[in-house]
């Protein structure tokens, strides 16, 4: 070996975004794109929390991360292999994709029907249909791509659903609990901690998009008034 030669370690694939699919099968390609939805949702969570600073979003994301932690633990406790035809490593029971999207769809549907005060009945139904349709498509795609067996996907759906309902009930209790600790209720403590990062609790009663637009329109009106006042003075 010459002095110019050096050892090259074998390259590895980043499994977080690496998806095997059949390039000759359009359904397989769509399934591969669907496999990236959980990552896109995490990015959306992060962007919305950073931009809106809503306590409800932070709580939902905290529950979503907790759901992922439970999935990580369950896989290492059960230790069931993935389908033999799947090219990859790691345990398959329960499906993390199915558990992730089940949590998301169930929680956001519960929020729309039982916590959000400004959505119409039609919009609530639309939220439920869209979220559950997406979750179903993503879950089925894991079977189609042979990343999971139907049993592993079903286990993920059941686990995600149970965790979403449990977390929603927990956050509802924290919101309504009147027991005071050091002169504050649990929810008042939550808001106090949130105030450290300028977090607010508006999205239950106010459409944030409409509210932001109204504020912008009002600010534009104030600018026009100021301009007109200056023109009259001049």
The 8 nearest C-alpha neighbors of each residue, nearest first, counted from 0:
[[1, 4, 2, 3, 5, 6, 7, 8],
 [2, 0, 3, 4, 5, 6, 7, 8],
 [1, 3, 4, 0, 5, 6, 7, 8],
 [2, 4, 1, 5, 0, 6, 7, 8],
 [5, 3, 1, 2, 0, 6, 7, 8],
 [4, 6, 7, 3, 2, 1, 0, 8],
 [5, 7, 8, 4, 9, 3, 0, 2],
 [8, 6, 5, 9, 10, 4, 11, 3],
 [7, 9, 10, 6, 11, 5, 4, 12],
 [10, 8, 7, 11, 6, 12, 5, 13],
 [11, 9, 8, 12, 7, 13, 6, 14],
 [10, 12, 9, 13, 14, 8, 17, 15],
 [11, 13, 14, 17, 10, 15, 16, 18],
 [14, 12, 15, 17, 16, 11, 18, 10],
 [13, 15, 17, 16, 12, 18, 87, 11],
 [14, 16, 13, 17, 38, 18, 35, 12],
 [15, 17, 14, 18, 13, 35, 38, 34],
 [18, 16, 14, 15, 13, 19, 12, 31],
 [17, 19, 31, 16, 20, 34, 14, 15],
 [20, 18, 17, 21, 31, 86, 144, 85],
 [21, 19, 27, 22, 28, 31, 144, 18],
 [20, 22, 24, 23, 27, 28, 19, 25],
 [23, 21, 24, 20, 28, 27, 25, 19],
 [24, 22, 21, 25, 27, 28, 20, 26],
 [23, 25, 27, 21, 26, 22, 28, 20],
 [26, 24, 28, 27, 29, 23, 22, 21],
 [27, 25, 29, 28, 24, 30, 143, 31],
 [26, 28, 30, 24, 25, 29, 20, 21],
 [27, 29, 25, 31, 30, 26, 20, 22],
 [30, 28, 26, 32, 31, 27, 33, 25],
 [31, 29, 140, 33, 27, 28, 32, 26],
 [30, 32, 28, 34, 29, 33, 18, 27],
 [33, 31, 29, 34, 30, 35, 28, 36],
 [34, 32, 30, 35, 36, 31, 137, 29],
 [33, 35, 31, 32, 36, 30, 137, 37],
 [34, 36, 33, 38, 32, 37, 39, 16],
 [35, 37, 39, 33, 38, 34, 40, 32],
 [38, 36, 40, 39, 35, 41, 99, 96],
 [37, 39, 41, 40, 36, 35, 42, 16],
 [40, 38, 36, 42, 37, 41, 43, 35],
 [41, 39, 43, 37, 42, 38, 44, 36],
 [40, 42, 44, 38, 43, 39, 45, 37],
 [41, 43, 39, 45, 40, 44, 46, 38],
 [44, 42, 40, 46, 41, 45, 47, 39],
 [45, 43, 41, 47, 42, 46, 40, 48],
 [44, 46, 42, 48, 43, 47, 49, 41],
 [45, 47, 43, 49, 48, 44, 50, 42],
 [48, 46, 50, 44, 49, 51, 45, 43],
 [49, 47, 52, 45, 51, 50, 46, 44],
 [48, 50, 46, 47, 52, 51, 45, 44],
 [49, 51, 47, 48, 46, 52, 45, 53],
 [50, 52, 48, 53, 47, 49, 198, 199],
 [53, 51, 198, 48, 49, 50, 199, 54],
 [54, 52, 199, 56, 198, 55, 51, 200],
 [55, 53, 57, 56, 200, 199, 198, 58],
 [56, 54, 58, 57, 53, 59, 200, 202],
 [57, 55, 59, 53, 58, 54, 60, 48],
 [56, 58, 54, 60, 55, 59, 61, 48],
 [59, 57, 61, 55, 56, 60, 54, 62],
 [58, 60, 56, 62, 61, 57, 55, 63],
 [61, 59, 63, 57, 62, 58, 56, 64],
 [62, 60, 58, 64, 63, 59, 57, 65],
 [61, 63, 65, 59, 60, 64, 66, 58],
 [64, 62, 60, 66, 65, 61, 59, 67],
 [65, 63, 67, 61, 66, 62, 60, 68],
 [64, 66, 62, 68, 67, 63, 61, 69],
 [67, 65, 63, 69, 64, 68, 62, 70],
 [66, 68, 70, 64, 65, 69, 71, 63],
 [67, 69, 65, 71, 70, 66, 64, 72],
 [68, 70, 72, 66, 67, 71, 73, 65],
 [71, 69, 67, 73, 72, 68, 74, 95],
 [72, 70, 68, 69, 74, 73, 67, 75],
 [71, 73, 69, 75, 70, 74, 76, 68],
 [74, 72, 76, 70, 75, 71, 77, 69],
 [75, 73, 77, 92, 71, 76, 72, 78],
 [76, 74, 78, 72, 73, 77, 71, 90],
 [75, 77, 73, 74, 78, 72, 71, 79],
 [76, 78, 74, 79, 75, 73, 92, 90],
 [79, 77, 75, 74, 76, 90, 80, 92],
 [78, 80, 92, 90, 77, 91, 81, 74],
 [81, 79, 90, 91, 78, 82, 89, 92],
 [80, 82, 91, 147, 90, 83, 146, 79],
 [83, 81, 84, 85, 147, 148, 145, 146],
 [82, 84, 85, 81, 80, 86, 145, 146],
 [83, 85, 82, 86, 145, 146, 81, 87],
 [84, 86, 83, 145, 146, 82, 87, 81],
 [87, 85, 84, 88, 19, 83, 146, 145],
 [86, 88, 85, 89, 146, 81, 14, 19],
 [87, 89, 90, 86, 81, 85, 80, 91],
 [90, 88, 91, 87, 80, 81, 74, 78],
 [89, 91, 80, 79, 78, 74, 81, 92],
 [90, 92, 81, 80, 93, 94, 79, 147],
 [93, 91, 151, 74, 79, 94, 90, 77],
 [92, 94, 155, 151, 154, 91, 95, 74],
 [95, 93, 155, 152, 97, 151, 96, 92],
 [94, 96, 98, 97, 99, 70, 93, 155],
 [97, 95, 99, 98, 94, 100, 138, 37],
 [98, 96, 138, 155, 156, 94, 100, 99],
 [97, 99, 155, 159, 156, 95, 101, 96],
 [100, 98, 96, 102, 97, 101, 95, 159],
 [99, 101, 103, 134, 102, 97, 98, 104],
 [102, 100, 159, 98, 104, 156, 103, 99],
 [101, 103, 159, 163, 99, 100, 160, 105],
 [102, 104, 100, 106, 101, 105, 107, 99],
 [103, 105, 130, 101, 107, 106, 102, 131],
 [106, 104, 108, 102, 107, 103, 101, 163],
 [107, 105, 109, 163, 103, 108, 104, 102],
 [106, 108, 110, 104, 109, 105, 103, 111],
 [109, 107, 111, 105, 127, 110, 106, 104],
 [110, 108, 106, 112, 107, 111, 113, 105],
 [109, 111, 114, 107, 108, 113, 112, 115],
 [110, 112, 108, 115, 109, 123, 113, 114],
 [113, 111, 109, 110, 123, 114, 108, 115],
 [114, 112, 110, 109, 111, 115, 116, 108],
 [113, 115, 110, 111, 112, 116, 203, 109],
 [116, 114, 203, 111, 110, 117, 113, 204],
 [115, 117, 204, 203, 118, 114, 205, 113],
 [116, 118, 204, 115, 205, 119, 206, 203],
 [119, 117, 122, 116, 123, 115, 120, 111],
 [118, 120, 122, 121, 123, 117, 116, 124],
 [121, 119, 123, 122, 124, 118, 112, 125],
 [120, 122, 124, 119, 123, 125, 118, 126],
 [123, 121, 125, 119, 124, 120, 118, 126],
 [124, 122, 120, 126, 125, 121, 111, 112],
 [123, 125, 127, 121, 122, 126, 128, 120],
 [124, 126, 122, 128, 123, 127, 129, 121],
 [127, 125, 123, 129, 124, 128, 130, 122],
 [126, 128, 124, 108, 130, 125, 129, 131],
 [129, 127, 125, 131, 130, 126, 132, 124],
 [130, 128, 132, 126, 127, 131, 125, 133],
 [129, 131, 104, 133, 127, 132, 128, 126],
 [130, 132, 134, 128, 133, 129, 104, 127],
 [133, 131, 135, 129, 134, 130, 128, 136],
 [132, 134, 136, 130, 131, 135, 129, 137],
 [133, 135, 131, 100, 137, 132, 136, 138],
 [136, 134, 138, 132, 133, 137, 131, 139],
 [135, 137, 133, 139, 138, 134, 140, 132],
 [138, 136, 140, 134, 135, 139, 33, 133],
 [137, 139, 97, 135, 140, 141, 136, 134],
 [140, 138, 136, 142, 141, 137, 135, 143],
 [139, 141, 143, 30, 137, 142, 138, 144],
 [142, 140, 146, 144, 139, 138, 143, 147],
 [141, 143, 145, 147, 139, 140, 144, 148],
 [142, 144, 140, 145, 141, 139, 27, 30],
 [143, 145, 141, 142, 146, 140, 20, 27],
 [146, 144, 142, 143, 147, 85, 141, 82],
 [145, 147, 141, 144, 85, 142, 81, 82],
 [148, 146, 142, 145, 81, 141, 151, 82],
 [147, 149, 151, 150, 142, 82, 152, 145],
 [150, 148, 152, 151, 153, 142, 147, 139],
 [151, 149, 153, 148, 152, 154, 147, 93],
 [150, 152, 93, 92, 154, 148, 94, 153],
 [151, 153, 155, 94, 149, 154, 150, 97],
 [152, 154, 156, 150, 155, 151, 149, 157],
 [155, 153, 151, 157, 93, 152, 156, 158],
 [154, 156, 98, 93, 94, 97, 152, 158],
 [155, 157, 98, 153, 159, 97, 101, 154],
 [158, 156, 160, 154, 155, 159, 161, 153],
 [157, 159, 155, 161, 160, 156, 154, 98],
 [160, 158, 98, 102, 101, 162, 156, 157],
 [159, 161, 157, 163, 102, 158, 162, 101],
 [162, 160, 158, 164, 163, 159, 165, 157],
 [161, 163, 165, 159, 160, 164, 166, 158],
 [164, 162, 102, 160, 166, 106, 165, 161],
 [163, 165, 167, 161, 162, 166, 168, 160],
 [166, 164, 162, 168, 163, 167, 161, 169],
 [167, 165, 169, 163, 168, 164, 162, 170],
 [166, 168, 164, 170, 169, 165, 163, 171],
 [169, 167, 171, 165, 166, 170, 172, 164],
 [170, 168, 166, 172, 171, 167, 165, 173],
 [169, 171, 173, 167, 172, 168, 166, 174],
 [172, 170, 168, 174, 169, 173, 167, 175],
 [171, 173, 169, 175, 174, 170, 176, 168],
 [174, 172, 170, 176, 171, 175, 186, 185],
 [173, 175, 171, 186, 172, 176, 170, 185],
 [176, 174, 172, 173, 177, 171, 186, 185],
 [175, 177, 173, 172, 178, 174, 184, 185],
 [178, 176, 184, 179, 175, 185, 174, 173],
 [179, 177, 184, 176, 180, 185, 183, 182],
 [180, 178, 184, 183, 182, 177, 181, 185],
 [179, 181, 183, 182, 184, 178, 185, 188],
 [180, 182, 183, 179, 184, 188, 178, 185],
 [181, 183, 179, 180, 184, 178, 187, 188],
 [184, 182, 179, 180, 181, 187, 188, 185],
 [183, 185, 179, 187, 186, 178, 177, 180],
 [186, 184, 188, 187, 173, 189, 183, 176],
 [187, 185, 189, 174, 188, 184, 173, 190],
 [186, 188, 190, 184, 189, 185, 183, 191],
 [187, 189, 191, 185, 186, 190, 183, 192],
 [190, 188, 186, 192, 187, 191, 193, 185],
 [189, 191, 193, 187, 192, 188, 194, 186],
 [190, 192, 188, 194, 193, 189, 187, 195],
 [191, 193, 189, 194, 190, 195, 188, 196],
 [194, 192, 198, 190, 195, 191, 196, 189],
 [195, 193, 197, 191, 198, 196, 192, 190],
 [194, 196, 193, 192, 197, 191, 198, 190],
 [195, 197, 194, 198, 193, 52, 192, 199],
 [198, 196, 194, 195, 193, 199, 52, 53],
 [199, 197, 52, 193, 194, 53, 196, 54],
 [198, 200, 53, 54, 201, 52, 197, 193],
 [199, 201, 54, 53, 202, 55, 198, 203],
 [202, 200, 203, 205, 204, 199, 53, 207],
 [201, 203, 205, 204, 200, 207, 206, 53],
 [204, 202, 115, 201, 116, 205, 114, 117],
 [203, 205, 116, 202, 117, 201, 115, 206],
 [206, 204, 202, 207, 201, 203, 117, 210],
 [205, 207, 209, 208, 210, 202, 204, 117],
 [208, 206, 210, 209, 205, 211, 202, 201],
 [209, 207, 211, 210, 206, 212, 213, 205],
 [208, 210, 212, 206, 211, 207, 213, 205],
 [211, 209, 207, 213, 212, 208, 206, 214],
 [210, 212, 214, 208, 209, 213, 207, 215],
 [211, 213, 215, 209, 214, 210, 216, 208],
 [214, 212, 216, 210, 215, 211, 217, 209],
 [215, 213, 217, 211, 212, 216, 218, 210],
 [214, 216, 212, 218, 213, 217, 219, 211],
 [217, 215, 219, 213, 218, 214, 212, 220],
 [218, 216, 220, 214, 219, 215, 213, 221],
 [217, 219, 221, 215, 220, 216, 214, 222],
 [220, 218, 216, 222, 217, 221, 215, 223],
 [221, 219, 217, 223, 218, 222, 224, 216],
 [220, 222, 218, 224, 219, 223, 225, 217],
 [221, 223, 219, 225, 220, 224, 226, 218],
 [224, 222, 226, 220, 225, 221, 227, 219],
 [225, 223, 221, 227, 226, 222, 228, 220],
 [224, 226, 228, 222, 223, 227, 221, 229],
 [225, 227, 223, 229, 228, 224, 222, 230],
 [228, 226, 230, 224, 229, 225, 223, 231],
 [229, 227, 225, 231, 226, 230, 224, 232],
 [228, 230, 232, 226, 227, 231, 233, 225],
 [231, 229, 227, 233, 232, 228, 226, 225],
 [232, 230, 228, 233, 229, 227, 226, 225],
 [233, 231, 229, 230, 228, 227, 226, 225],
 [232, 230, 231, 229, 228, 227, 226, 225]]
